[in-house]
Amino acid sequence: MLTLAVAATALLFSGYGRHEITPTATPAHHCTAAAPAAVRTGGPVLSEAGGKAHSAHLPAGRVSLTYDGGPDPTWTPPLLDVLKKHHAKATFFLSGTQVAAHPDLVRRIHGEGHEIGSHTYTDANLAQVSAARARLELAITQNTLAGATGLGTRLVRLPHTGDISSMCADQWAAGRRAIDDGYILVAADAADRSTKRGAIRQFSGSQEAVDATEKLLASAPHSVRFTTVGAALGMNGASYPVSEATEAKGTAVLWAQTLSRGFADSMTWLLVAAGVISLGRLVLLFTVARVHVRRTRRKRRRGKRLPPVNDPVTVIVPAYNEEAGIEATLRSLLASTHPYIQIIVVDDGSSDRTFEIAEWVRQADPRVMVVRQPNAGKAAALNTGLAWAHFDIVVMIDGDTVFEPEAIRNLIQPLADPRVGAVSGNTKVGNRQGILGRWQHLEYVVGFNLDRRMFDVLECMPTVPGAIGAFRRQALTGVGGVSEDTLAEDTDLTMALCRMGWRVVYEESAIAWTEAPSTVRQLWKQRYRWCYGTLQAMWKHRRSLFEKGSAGKFGRRGLTYLAVFQTLLPLLAPLVDVFAVYELLFQSAAQAGAVWLGFTAVQVISALYALRLDKEKFEPLWTLPLQIIVYRQLMYLVVVQSVVTALLGSRLRWHRMQRTGSATDTLQRQPA
């Protein structure tokens, strides 16, 4: 939250300096009311003495060239060269944003003997803003000048004003406030005034001003002296040195503007880069998914000519306080069409009726074995089951997973290839009635399963889900069983198998149903554990990035993908969202809306394709726009918290989700 607050502040400061926030318009050429006649007919330099406003003209033979805006790297250096060539001095009314952007030019202006005045921070039309905003504009400009040169100035020119005779009433009101605050207001004389009588000439900073200055200085009589406003009127203290504290504050303002502008510019490029990378990912997913579909069809055609895998299977069910769903899980396994099954339930010190329910099922069917141990965690429970396993094919599942009858048979068929060490099944959300359930259903189908198709084709599968996965016992023992080093034991195990040279594939026809979290609190705990555990596993297997063979292929493909799309982009996503909101509010709302609609359209197309591949209904698609706005932000914050936890070296405890059995109820209501 602190990072987002700093980012928002930086964007607001940058936007304020760039006229994107609270911009002011150029006033009309004809004002509704003129300034008092005494002001319009007096001199162009106005100040206060004895509580009264006084005006002054430049003495005869003195001309002050004044330039509004800047400094600018395009026209300021050649203008200074022209002035230096003709030994003329001028007064520059600078805007604070440009001072902060080009402090070296400000120092050159001062170093060459020219005078500096204020043109407000953003060239704001002070006649259109409140007194507080006007004082803020002038104060920040003083800060930038102090940071750039160590000086302050009493001279000010109102932006969008011309010569003194055309000043409007509202402009005079703004000027009068500045005079009351101690400033000296500098307007200009009419352009046709004779230089023999003294005059202040006004130019807007541009290349045209450079050319006009060259022409004026080259043709001026030798009797005319071009000097600054302060020197012509003999002013003391038009510019003055500031204190060290004020200069330090000014330096901070310069850095703040530089950093805020750099941040805003980098966010623009980041938004473009993130969009390109995300679009590239979608194209990759679509392309690889088509490749996976064609491969699957070819395998099915070959499979009809080859004998199926009918080897006996050991199914390990780790269970801790799973009384709500353990019976449905065991019943679904016993109803499997695969005839040779050993089911091992490892009760990991449950404090509810999990053990009693499993024992009751065991008494009814001898294929079930129940092992009880003190609570030691899921990884330890899986290793206990592995020690009791009788067969060479091992299926590991969660205690709330409900299998379709063909799931186990379909799951183990890829093991006909001796290179395959593990198979990921197709996990589906059972309790998808509410909006949170629908969001997770879309995430499983669009995110997880599309990713698994890609990982299968690219041979870099990072995770066989704990809900449904088949393994060769030889592969499991080769990596030392299920490690307890991380909270994502399924991811850790899969990465270890990939590094050992085993292929890990995805079997979409092996379908199992799981109960997803039904509350935001439960969802946060589950995803926090998943994300933190994945980070642990990525760090543990980081050396695979530099290894050769299949291990290096996994590291450079799988780990890089996880690092970019499941860590880096989610970390940056909140900043991108803050920038998108800023763009919507203060820049082009139409452009921001078009980008968002385009992004949503791409997500909808992706979801349509993924749902079609998984033979799912399109009804949940109506929740997708809300998922992008709400659910995805929640997942991004989970990643942020996980990374912060990892960087701080905190140890995250294992969190177990409270089961309700709602997924089982939902499946029982579904038509066959």
Secondary structure, DSSP 8 states (H G I E B T S, - for coil): -HHHHHHHHHHHHHHHHTT-SS------SS-SSB--HHHHTS-SEEEEETTEEEEE---TTEEEEEEES---TTTHHHHHHHHHHTT--EEEEE-HHHHHH-HHHHHHHHHTT-EEEE--SS---GGGS-HHHHHHHHHHHHHHHHHHHSEEE-EE--TT---GGG-BHHHHHHHHHHHHTT-EEE----TTS-GGG-EEEEEESSHHHHHHHHHHHHHS-TT-EE--HHHHHT-S-SEEE--HHHHHHHHHHHHHHHHHHHHHHHHHHHHHHHHHHHHHHHHHHHHHHHHHHHHHHHHHHHHHHS------EEEEEEESS-TTTHHHHHHHHHT-S-S-EEEEEEEES-SSSHHHHHHHHHHH-TTEEEEEE----HHHHHHHHHHH--SSEEEEE-TT-EE-TTHHHHHHGGGGSTTEEEEEEEEEES---SHHHHHHHHIIIIIIIHHHHHHHHHT------TTEEEEEHHHHHHTTSS--SSS-HHHHHHHHHHHTT-EEEEEEEEEEEE---SSHHHHHHHHHHHHHHHHHHHHHTGGGGG--HHHHHIIIIIIHHHHIIIIIHHHHHHHHHHHHHHHHHHS-HHHHHHHHHHHHHHHHHHHHHHHHHTT--SGGGGGHHHIIIIIHHHHHHHHHHHHHHHHTT-----------SHHHHHHHHS--
